[in-house]
Amino acid sequence: MIPLIDLKIQHASIAAEVEEAIKRVCDNTAFILSDDVKQFEAEFAGYCGAKHGVGVANGTDALFLALKALGIGAGDEVLVPTNTFIATAEAVSHTGATPVFVDCAPANYCIDPTRIEAAITSKTKAIIPVHLYGHPADMDAILTIARSNGLKIVEDCAQAHGTLYKGKHAGSMGDAAGFSFYPSKTLGAYGDAGIVLTNDDETCEKLKLLRDNGRTTWYEHAIIGHNSRLDGMQAAILRVKLKYLDKWVNGRRAHAAEYGQLLSGIDGLVLPIEQPEMKHAYYVYVVRVNDRDGFMAKLKEKGCGCGVHYPLPLHLQPAYGMLGGREGDLPVAEEYAKHIVSIPMFPELTKEQVAQAASIIREAVGA
């Protein structure tokens, strides 16, 4: 079997360090907004080149609280790519604002900057570019549009730990950025966890209030906030894992290069690209095939893991049916959603496993 992802093998390699971190937290009974949380916030913000990090409970809350801290609320509209996980849009909805879906760029699956301006109305207040699958969105173009229209930018970096755009880390370029540390992420916790990054002092202070019930002192509350704090145990674990992030990203990139050599030039198989001046972190390795159901059935039969990220664009999701999205509205994402397949990708894959997976894939497409 070649799994799509294997978390056990990664844990085994750092188990002693993780157990030591957990013991430290338990010995100190430092469970909520502890020193480990403060240190991880600073360490991760420093890694990404951002001024501030504010740890929160999960990646969805990271986006939601970032939007709230920037003043997004009822009556506003926020531009969101349709090709992403629903949490990106949910975060907008929970503020009371309305997500407006935009098609994806044909080359990199991220939001298409050439489609953004047509979606802007007098109600538009922000854009959420998602650095999808680990490839950065076209931030120069998006930032230019945002500045000329007075819009905020919240980067969705849930899949972009270690991703670079022209030398800048994902999460360092917008007004704020939300990261998820869901266990399967390139930098994953051992449960739910998230963080918001920002370079703005005022936004940072608002975030600290929002995540902790609006608290200024133990029983004084300046605003009506939320209960969304990064758990001390998860912060301690993430501090251990952060030391290995570059190594793990490089491992993913090496496997992507191997796939590229073994699978290039095959009719009916479209491989992911890495655009110039970008660093793809390959959170997932997504290919496109003509007969997805048949292709996936052949992979599973041969013991090669696979999945789909994501089979139904957000504008066609039942949860957003009230917005009136119809088939044909966003054709690139709709077409890709019928053909995309994720194949095994995690840093601990061996060259033999990559070669075996590639052989199975070649056979499945008739190469």
N, C-alpha and C positions, 0 to 999 in steps of 0.2 A: 504493500500500500504506500502511495505517496500522498500524504494529506495536503489539503489546501493550505492549512496552517497547523502548526504544532506548538502549543504553549508549554507543554511538559518539558520538552528538551531544553528550552530556554531557561525555565525555572531551575532545572537540575544544574545548569552551569553557574548559577549565582545563588543557589539555595542557602549556603552558609552565610553569605553577606545579608541576605534578606532576613534570615532567622535572627541574626544579631541585631538588625534594625528593629524588628518587631519586639524583641526582648527589651531593647532600650526604651521603646515607647511604653511597654507594659510596666517596666520597673519604675519609670518616672510618672506613670499614670497620666501621660501627656497626650490626651486624646482629641482635644478640640482647640483649634487655633494655637498650636504649640510652636516651640522653636523649630521643629522639623518643618512645619508648614511655612513659617517665615523664611527659613533657609532655602527651602525648595523654591518658593516664589522668587527669591533673589537669584538663585542659581539658574533656574529655567529662563527667567527674563534675560539674564546676562548671556546665556547660550544663544538666545534668539536675537540679541541686539536691541532689546526693548528696555525702557526705563523702569517700568513697574510690572509686577505680576500679582494678581489677586486670585488665590485659590478658591474654587467653588466645588459644588457637589458633583457636577457632571458636565459634559460638553454642551448639552442643550441649554442648561442654565447659564453656561458661559456666554453663549450668544444672546440669550434672553436678557441677562443682566447688563451686558454690554450695550444693547439697544436701549434699555431703560436709562442707563447712566448717560446716554447721549441724547435723551429727551424724546425718544420715539414712543408714540402712543396712539390712542384712538383717533381715527380720522386720517392717519398717515398711511402712506404706501411705501413699501420697501421692495426693491428689485432683487429677485432671487433666481438662480439658475433652476431650470426644471429638472435637470439631470443631477440629482443629489439625493441624499437620505432625507427623509421627511422632517427630521429635527431642525434643519435649516429654516424651513417654512414655519414649523411649529413655534419656534422662538419668536418669530414675527407676530404670529397670531396671539400668543400669550401676552404681548404688550398691548393688544387691542388694535394694532395696525393690520393692514392687509398685505399679504405677499402678492407681488405681481411677477409672474413667471416669464423668464427669458430663455431663448433657445441656446444650445451649446455651440461652441466653435467646432467646425469639422475636424480640425487638426488635433486638438488636445483635450476634448470633452468638457472643458471648463466653459463658463459663461462667455458668450460671444460679444465682445465690445462693440462690434458693428451693429448689434441689435439693441443696444442699451438705450440710446437716445430716443428711439421711437417709442419706448415704453415709459418714458418720463412724462409725468403730468404735474399739475400744480400741487398735487398732494404728495408727490415723491419726496422722501426725506433721506433715504439711505440706499446703499447697494451692499449686498453681501456676496462678494466673490468667493467661491469655494475652490480651494486648491485640490482639485479632485484626483483621486487615485495616487496622489503624491506629486503630481505635476502642477506647477504654479499657473494661476490665471495670468492674463496679460495686464499686469498691474500698472504699467505706464499709461496705457490707453484708458484704463478704468479710472485711475486717479485724475487724469486730465479731464475726463467727462465729469467726474464728481466735483472737482474744483470749479469748473465753469458753470455748474448748475447749483452750487451751494449744498452739495449732498455729503453726508457722512459715509465713511467706509468702515464696515466691520468684516474683517477677514475670517472666513470659516476655515480653520486649520486642523480640523479633526483628523484629516488624513495626510497632514503635511509636516510632521515632525522631521526636521532635517532637510526640508525642501528649500532650495535657494532660487531667488529670482535676481539675476544680474548681480550676484554676490551678496544680496540681502536675504536674510532668513524670512520665510513665511511667518507672518505675525508681527513684523516690525514696521510695516509700511502704511497701515490704515490708521484710523482714529482709535480703533480697538481691534482685538482679535480674540477669537474663542478657540481653545483647544480641548479635545476630549482625550482622556486617558483610559478609555474603555479597554478591557484586558487584551483585545486582539490588535490594538493600535501598535504602531511602530515603537512608541513609548507607552506601554500599557501598565495600568495599576493592577491590583489584585481585587478589583471591584470597580465601582463607579468613581470617577474623579474628573475634575476639569480645572481650567485656569483661564483668566482673561489677562491679556497683555495690553498695555497702553503706554504711550509716551507723554501723556497729559496728566499733570498732577491733580487737577480738579476731577477728572474722570476717575482716577484711581481712588480718591477719597469717597466719591459717590458709590463706587463699587464696594468699598469696604463697609459702608453703611447698608447698602442694599442686601449684601449676602448674609448679614448678621442682625436681622430684625430691626434695622435702623438704629442700632445701639451706639450711644456715645459713651455712657458709663454703664455699669451693670444693670441698673434699672431705669435708665433714662434713654429715650428713643427719639431721635430728631425727626425721623420720617417713618412711614409705614414701609417696612422692608420685607425681606424673605428669609427663610432659613435654608441657606445653601452654602455651607462651609466645607472646605476641603478637609477630609478626615486626616487626623494626625498619623494614623497607621499607614494610610495610602501615601502621604507625603514622604514618610520615611522610606517606604519601598521605592518610590519614584526617585528619590535621591540616589539610591543604590543604582538603579537602572539608567539614570541619566548619564553616568560615567561611560556606559557602553553604547550610547545612542549612535555616535558616529561610526563605530565599528559595525553595528547592526545595519545602518543605512548603506554602508559600503558593501556589506555582504549581499544585501538586496540588489544593489546596482551591479555587482559582479554576476549574480544569477541572471539579471536582465540582459546583460551583455552576452552571456552564454546562450540564453534563449534566442537572442537576436542572430547569433552565428548559426545556430542549429535549425532555425525556423524561417529564415529570410528567403524571399523569392518564391514562396509557395502560393500557387493560385488558390483563391478562396480563403486565405488566411491573412488578416490584416493585423500587424503588430503595433504596439504603442510606439510613440516617438518621443524623443527628448528635443525640444526646440532649442535653438542657439542661445547661449548665455543662461541656460536654465540647468538646475540640478533636480532631476526626478528622483524622489525617494522611494518609489515603487512600493507604496503601502499595499496595493494590489497590482497584479500584472494582468491587464485586460486585453484580450484579443477579440476580433470580430470574425464570425464564420457565417456561411449562408444558411445551413441547416443546423440551428443551435440544438434543438431537441435531439436530433440524431447524433450530433457531435458529442454532446454531454453524456448520452447513453453509452457511447463507445468508450469514453474516458472512464466512466464509472465501472463498466464491465471489466476493464483492464486494471482497475485499482488506482486510477489517477484522480485525485480530488479536483473538484471544480465548483463554481458558483456563479451567481449573476449579481452584479452591482451596477445598475438597478433595473429591474424588469419593467417598471411602469413609471413614466415621467410624472412629476408632481402635479402638473396641470390636469392630468387624467385620473388622479387618485380620488376614490370616493369621498375621502375626508374633505376634499376641496371642490366637490361638485357644485357647491353653492356659488362658486366664482364663474361658472359657465364655460370652463375649458372644454374644447372639443378636439377630436382627432383631426389632424391637419393644421392645427394652430402653430405648432412648433415642430416642423417636419424633421429637422436633423436629429434631435433627441429622440423623437418617436421612431425613426428608422433605426438608429443605433440600438435602442432598447430591445429590438427584436433579434439582435445579432451578437451582443456583447457577452463574453464569457471570461471569468477570472480563473486562471490556472495557478498551480501551486507556487507560492511565493512567501518565504520567510527566511531569515538570515542563516538558519542552521541547516538548510537544504545542503545536501552534498552534491558534488559535480556528477556523481553517478545517478543520483535521483533526478537531477535536471536533465541529464542525457536520456534517462529512461522516460521521463515525462514527455520530452520532445519527440522521442520515437513513437510513443503512443499517439501524440497529437498529429504527427505526420501521417500515421496510418489512418487516423480517424477522418482526416480531410482528403484521403486518397492520394497522398503525395508519395 
